[in-house]
């Protein structure tokens, strides 16, 4: 776990949120992470200029780690027909552009590898909700047969997925491995295995969706077996000097689903396999959300896993400002803080957080922007606050 905050020369304790964090051979420049956010904006899994700009702005915005959205390890493992993929070598170059840009501008590039299982073949959110069907599909977006541990439909109106055989599960495991190798070829420094939000590995973990009667179902030990096999195989294929992260849903949306205690047991096993951090989210299986919700409502899950499993954690969930994020790290509840919607609203969230926590310096800004903004602030200070409605106020230009 990270030690005490460094004390800088001016005698002020450096904010914990701005401290570097080293996982294996990779050092993150700060503790702020852009969480993976599906954009539903590619064709055949291949990213283009949209993702370069979408993700690149977060590196310019000062985030220590920027993670590519859920990336399908197989074509039928995509959430929607417009998801990013890494099941084919042709998908590597587009992602390599993204990873190179993130690296060049100071962020560590990460990618989340995923299989949606029974929640695959869904509509883009702006096209509606639920599965793609022959009636609602866009041209070229034909529905496909989904897979799951037990063939349990993911909700009312959803088709029953195909229950995976043990042989088919081996194919999925190898697809994760192949995608990890392509991630390395693309230049990513961190891989995250997605075992949350009701997707395939989460479906194996949850008693609500895993009704198998073989060695992959029933007890927690059995329900964990396939996700652990996938993680173990990815860890073996991913270089020893690079960190591996796993995203979990600490609890299912329904109280009679996966419990926090079960997830802690799972994360202890992940640590034993060489996983370096746990990205702690929640929900995805079950109707609604039957747990308390509010600002930072999932942070206590991250804190419990960090303490009881003895592994670094990443907290996420309605973290909305710098002081809140700093408190999460400074009080030892998590080692990293991830934001998604806040980052979309403010791509400079990390830069703004650094300014707020260090007294207004532009030192962390890109050189193309920081000095200009500092000069603007000096001028605004001389002008005083804007009072309107007169649009013009001047000062002595000789003093500018």
ABEGO torsion letter per residue (X at the ends): XBBBBBBBAAGBBBBAAABBBBBEABBBABABBBBBBBAGABBGGBBBAAAAAAAAAAAAAGBABBBBBBBBABAAABABAABBBAABAAAAAAAAAAAAAAAAAGBBBBBBBBBAEAABGBBBAAAEBEBBBAAABBBGBBBBBBBBAAGBBAEBGBBBBBBBBAAAAAAAAAAAAAAAAAAAAAGBABBBBBABGGBAAAAAABAAABABABAABEBAAAAAAAAAAAAAAAAAABBAABBBBBBBBABBABAABBBAAAAAAAAAAAAAAGBABBBBBBEGBEBEBABBBEBGAAAAAAAAAAAAAGBBBBBBGGBABAAAAAAAAAAGABABBBBAAAAAABAAAAAAAAAAAAGGBAAABBAAAAAAAAAAAAAAAAAEBBAOABABBBBBAAAX
